[in-house]
Amino acid sequence: MGKPYSVLVVDDHPLLRRGICQLITSDGDFTLFGEVGTGLDALTAVSTHEPDIILLDLNMKGMSGLDTLNAMRQEGVTARIVILTVSDAKQDVIRLLRAGSDGYLLKDTEPELLLEQLKKAMSGHRVISEEVEAYMFELKTADDENGWIASLTPRELQILQELAEGKSNRVIAEDLHISEGTVKVHVKNLLRKANAKSRTEMAVRYLNQ
């Protein structure tokens, strides 16, 4: 994936959204994919073509950031999704990271640092504001105890059970009457939620719970 990275900004505060968009376009490593003010509009925006990064507000009217994130992952969106919010509440941080976000940044982040963090996210890193980094330990502890399984959608749980039986993507697709590509997306999301390096590691942890 080459630069410049395309960014979709999702925030229900027009003034703040405009400021974020101006910041994004001020750096040559990014281009603006678009800007929307609701979760529903965000889903529409990525329905046919995805940006590289989705910068997603948490507390929005209608669909929350968590609802939007879950809906996007359910639809198979593979873009990097980074939460940008004012909330430093532990339950929010843990809930969003467990749901499959690629980062959790606070809105009082310095502009230059925000851009730097987005570049790190594109390099495959999970980016977290320093102020809430401590919660990562609790998240990891909970995940080590298989708390991640409770966060799975019914479809993800179905696929995990099939994986645990040693079935290939093709066989799972046939069993569940979905495309092999959809299975691949779900497996990718499962690995992210489980914080596992391989299907085998994830299946073993599921069977040993």
N, C-alpha and C positions, 0 to 999 in steps of 0.2 A: 504494500500500500504506500503510494508515494505522496509527497507533499505537493501542493498545500492540502491540508485536511479540511473537509467540509463540516460545518457545525450548524446544528439546528438548536435554536434557543427557545425554550419553553418556559414562559413566566407570565403570570397574570397581572403584573404591574407594568403598564406601558412605558413609563419613564425609566424604570430600572432595566427593562428589557432592551430599550433603545441604547442605553449606556453600555450594556454587555455586548450588544451587536457592534457598536462603535469600537469597543476594545478588541473584539475578535478581528475586525477588518483592519485594525491598525498594525497587525502582525502579518508579515508576508507568508508565514507558514500556515495560515488559515484562510479559508473563504467562508462566506456566510451562505449556508444551504437554505436558511429561512428563519422566520421568527413567528411564533404562534402564542396565543394567550390561554389556551385550554388543553387539557389532556386529549379530548376528542379531536381537536384540530391537529394535535401532534400525531395521533394515530393515522389521520387522513394524509398528513404530510409525508409519512414514511410508507404508505401503503403500496406504492409502485416503485419507489427508488429510495434507498437509504443514504443518510449522511454518514460520515466517519464517526462523528461524535454527536451525542444528544446531551445538551446541558439542561437539566430538568429541575424546576422548582418543586419543593415538597408540598407546601401549603397553598393549594390553589382551590378556587371555588369549583364545585362540581366534582370532577375526577381529581383526586389527590395525586401527588407525585408517585406514591406507592401503587395506587390503582393503575396509573398510566404505565409505570414500569412493568407491573405484572402483565398487563394487557399486551404490551410490546413483546415481552419475552414469550408469551403464549402464541403470539402471531409469528414468532420466529425471527424477530428483529435481532440482528447480530451486531449492530453498531455499539460502540463504547457508550455507555450511559452513565453520566456523572451527575450526581445530585448537587445542586447549588442552593443553599438554604440558610435561614437565620437560626434554625433549630439546632442546638447542641445537646438535645435531650438524648440520653443513652439509649432509650428504647427505640427512638427514631433511627439512630445510627445503625444499631444492630439489625433492626427490621429491614432497612433498605439494603444493607450489604448482604444480608441473607437472601433477599429477594433477587439478587443478581446484578446489583449496580456495580460499576467499575470504579466508583469513587464517591466520596462524601466531603464536599468542600463548603465552608461557611462563607456567607456573602460579604463578611468584612475582610476577606482575604485581599492582600495587596494585589493590584492589577497585574504587575509583572509576574508575581508568584502564581496567580491563577493561570496565566498563559503557559508558564513553565510546567505546571501540574497537568494541564491538558496534553502537553507534548509527552509527558511521562506516561499518561494513560494510553496514548497511541503506541507507546513502546511495550505495552503489555503489563504495565504496573497498575496496581490498585492504589489510587491516590486519596489520602485522608488528611484533613486539616489537623495540625499539631494539637489543637485544643481538644479534639475528640479521639486522638490516636490511642489513648489508654483503653478505650472500650474494645479495641481490636483483640486484646488479651482475653476479655470475657467472651467475645464472639468465638475465638478459637477454642477456648475451654468448652463452651457449649457445643461446638461442632465436634470436638473430640468425643463428646458423649452422645454423638449421633443426633443432636438437636436439629441438624440440617434436614433430617428426614421429615420432620414435622412441617417444614416449610415448603415441601413439594406439592405441586398441583396434582390432581387425580391422574392426569395423563402422564406426568413425569414419573409418578409412582408406578404406574402400569409398565412404563418402559424400563424403569429400574428393576422391577421384578423379572422382566424378560431378560434383561442383561445378566441378572444373577443366575439365570438358567443357562448362560453361555450362548445365547442366540445372537446371530449377526444382525446388522442393521436391516439387511434385506428381508430376513425372516421376520423380524419385529414388524417391519412395514406391512408385510403380508398378513400377519396375525391381527394387526390393529386397523388394517384397511386405510393406511395413510401412506404418503410417498416416502421413499428412502431419504430424500432431502430433509423432510420434516423430522424424521427420526434423528438425523445427524445434528440438527439444530437443538433438539431436546437433549441429546446426549451431551452436547457442548454446555448447555445450561446446567445440566445435572453435575458435570465435572466442576463447574464454577461454584455451585451451591455446596458441593461436598468438599471443596478445596482439595480435590484428589488429582493425582497426576495421570491416572490411567483408569480405564473401564474396570480392569481387574481389581485394582485397589478399592474402587468404589463398591464393587459387587461384594468383595470380601467383608468390607465394613458393614454393608447392609445385612449380609447373612449372619454376621457375628453380633448384631445388636442385641 
